[in-house]
């Protein structure tokens, strides 16, 4: 692999561009530290193929969050070009990016997930506020069906704020998910591997504001991350088991992160799967890896080497 030219593809035009640039920059530095011939490429959808050809790229390390990088489009392009890449393939990426599709798959497979309803922009007429209140009450979670980094996600605690939350979610997608609010611990499980994926230690997320939103995710010191999570051994096993089941269901590969809520009775509920998890200084996958002695540069190398599994 060290004889190959590797592109860490990052940036792009999505709402998560800045986070992606941070992720890509960290990965690029780690691979170069390990002695790989790695360069950074800021994704330009109009001439991405030319970017790859001009730089004679052999392998792509995908660090593009959201649009193009996480929804299967970049993966499809690389498949056609015959260029191996890190992370999940076209179908898994597209399914994980669309929260409505993911929900349906979880329900069909019997993976516990919060009760939810999908709405399109065409269904926003009538008394949607009363319908949501009647079915879910408050607090309730309203989120875009196709975004990451908590962009377009609102936990509504006052019925008067439902309309604003719907408007915000529709800024990022033509569909929104209205989801039952699970009161309990917020957890996440990093999964590493393809043929025999393994769950890394469970991370407990404790934001100082009480809400794990965009600011809490990307502001140093705004959130406490407890690794391993403060859970009984049996509960930890259940959380890791449902996270692995969700990862395998979508046929994810390489790396992923499964977000889970644990209710007051210690029942886990899978929220979503992140197929291109963040790899910044405040990101969760590196924290989980560090807890089992995997340093950041080694983690990046292991992810890169999954392209030849």
N, C-alpha and C positions, 0 to 999 in steps of 0.2 A: 504493500500500500504506500510505502514511503517513496516509491518511484513514480507514483501517480500524481497528477495535478488535481488538487482539490479546491472546489469553490465553496466558501461559506456564503450562501445566498441569504440576504437579509433585507430589511427595509420594505420596499414596495409601497403601494399607494393606500394601504388600509388604515383604519382608525388606530391600529396598533403599531404603526410604523416606528415610533420612537422606542417602544419596548423592544421591537424586533432588532433595531440597530444596536441596542444595548446587549441583547442576547447574542447577536452575531459577532459583535466585537469581542465579547468575552470568549466565545468558542474559538474564534480565529486566533486570538492570543495563545489559548491553550494548545491548539494543534501545532502552531509554530514553535511553541516551547518544547513540544514533543518531537520536533524535527520533521514535520510533514511539510510538503510543498503546498501550502494553503494560501489562498488569496481571498479577499472579500469582494463580493459583487452585490451592489445595490440593485435589487430587482427592478427592471424596466419591462413591463408586460409587452410593450410594443416591439422590442428587439431582444427579448430574452435569449432566443436561439442564437442570435449573432453574438451576444455577450459570452455565451458558452463556447461557441466555435472560435471566436477571436482569441480567447484565452486558452484554447486547447484543453478544456476541462475533461477529466476522466471520471470524477466522482463529485456529487453534490452533497454537502451537509446543509440540510434545509433548516434555516432559522427564521423563516418568514411566518409571522403570526397572522391569523385572519385571512382576509381576501387573497386569493392566488396561492398562498403557501400552505394553508391549512384546510382548504376546501376541495382538494383533488386536482385543481387546474395545473399547478406546477408539476404534480406527480404524473399526470397524463402526458404532458409535454416531454418529460424526461423518459417515460416509458417508450414513447415513439422514437426518441433519439437513441435509445439503448444505453442511457447513462444511469448507473446505479445511484441511489440516493438514500439518505437516512430517513427513518420514520416510516409511517404507515403508507399503504398504497392508495390508489384512487378511491376505491369504494369505501374503505374504512375511514379515510379522511373526510369524504363528503358526508357520510352518515354521522360521524362524530361532530362535524361542524354544524349540522342541522339538528338543533335540540328537539324539534318535533319528531323527526325520524328516529332519533336516539330513544326518545321516550317510548315510542311505539314498539321498538325492538326490545327494550327492557321489559315492558309489560308482557309481550308475547313470550319472552323467555323465562318469565317468572322472577326476574331480578327486581328486588324491592326498590321502588322509586316513588317520590311524592306524587300524589294525585294531581292531575293537570288537565287543562283544556287548551286547544290550539285555536287561534282566531286569525283570520286574514283581514286585510284592510277593507274588503268588501262586506265584512260582517260587523263593521263598527257602527252601523245605523241602529236605531232603536235604543232601548234602555240597557246598554251593555253594563253600565255601572251597577244597576240593580241585579242583573244576572250574575255578575261576579260576586257581589256581596251575598246574594242568596246561596250560591253554591260553595263559596270559599270563606266568606267572612273576612275579617282582618285580624291580624296581619296576613297579607297575601303577597306572593312574589310575582312580579310582572317583568318579563324580559324578552328581548329580541330573540328570535329563533336562530339567528346566525351571527353571533358576535362572541368575542372572548374578552378576557381581562376585566370582566364585570361591566363592560361598556353596554349601556342600554338596559341595565338591570336595576330595578327598584324594589325595595321591600316596603310595601305600603302599610302604614299603621293607622291612617285616618282615611275613612271612605271618601272624603272630599279631595284626596290626592290621587284617586284612581285614574281619573281622566288625564291628568298630567303625566302619570306613569305610562299610560297607553301611548300617548303622543310621543314620549321620549323613546320608547321601545320601537315604534314604527319608523323612527328616523334611520334605523340601521337594517331593517328587514321588512318584507311585505307580510310577514307572519310574526305573531307574538305567542309566547307561552305564558299562560296564567297558571300558577303552581301553588299548591298547598304549602304553607309555611311550616317547617319542622323546627320546633323549639328544642334546642339541644346543643351538642358540641359540633363544631365545624372541623372536619378532618379531611386529609388528602393522602392518597397512596400513590407513590411513584412506582411504576412497573418498568422493569428493564429486561429486554430480551425478545426473542421471536419464537423459536420452536419450543423453548422451555422458559417462558417468562417467569420472573421472580418478583415478588412484592417486596419493596424496601420498607423500612420501619414507617409506621403510621405517624403522620405529623398532626398535631393539634394546633389549630389556628385560633389565637385569642387577640382580636383587634381591640385597641384601647377605646375606640369609639363605639364598640359593640356591633359594628357592621363592617364586613370584609368587602369594601368597595374598592374602586380604582385607586383612590388615595391611600387606603390602608395597604394595598398590595405593593405599591411602588414608592412609598415614602419610608426611608429608613427609620426604624424606631417606632413606627405607627402601629406595629403588630408584633405580638410575641408568638414565636413558633416553638412549640415544645416537642422535642424529638428524643425518645419515642413518646407518643401521646400517653396521657395519664389514664390508662385503661387496664382493666383486668386482662390476663392472658387469654381467656376465652373470648372476650369481646374483641381484642386485637385480632385474633384468628378469624372471627366472623367478618370483621371489616375488610381484612386482606382477602378473604375468600370471595366476597361479593365484588370487590374491585377487580380481582383476577378474572372472575366470571364475565364481567362487563367488557374487559379488555379483549378476552378471547372471543366473545360473542361477535364483536365487530371485526375480528381478525386483524387487530392492531399488531404492529411490529416495531422492534427497535427500542422505542421509548414512549412512554405516555404517562399521564397523571390522571387519576380518577378522584373526583371530588365527592365526598360522602358526608351526609348529616347523620348524627347519632341522636335519637330521641331520648326522652327522659327514662324510657324503659330499656335503654341500650339496644334498640333495634336500628340497624344501619339502613340508610336510604341513599342509593346512588343518584347523584345530581347530573353529572355529565362526565365526558372523557375529553381530555386535552391531548391531542396527538402531536402538537408542537409546543410542549411546555416551556415556560420561561427558563432562561439560564443566566439570569442577571445576579448581581450581588445579593439581592433580596429574594431570589427565586427558591422554590420549594424542592425541586428535584435534587439540586446540589446539596441542600441541607440533609435530605434523607440519605443520600449517598455518603456524605461525610460521617453520618452516624454509624455506618458499618465500615469505615476506614477507606472509602473510595474518594481520593482527592479529585478536585475539579478537572484537572488536566487528564487524569486517568479515566474519569467518567466520560469526557468528550471522546477520548480514544476508543473506549468500549462501544460507544454509540456509533462512531464512525465504522468500526469493524463489523457491526451488524449488517452492513451493506454486502458483505461477502459470505454471510451465513448460508 
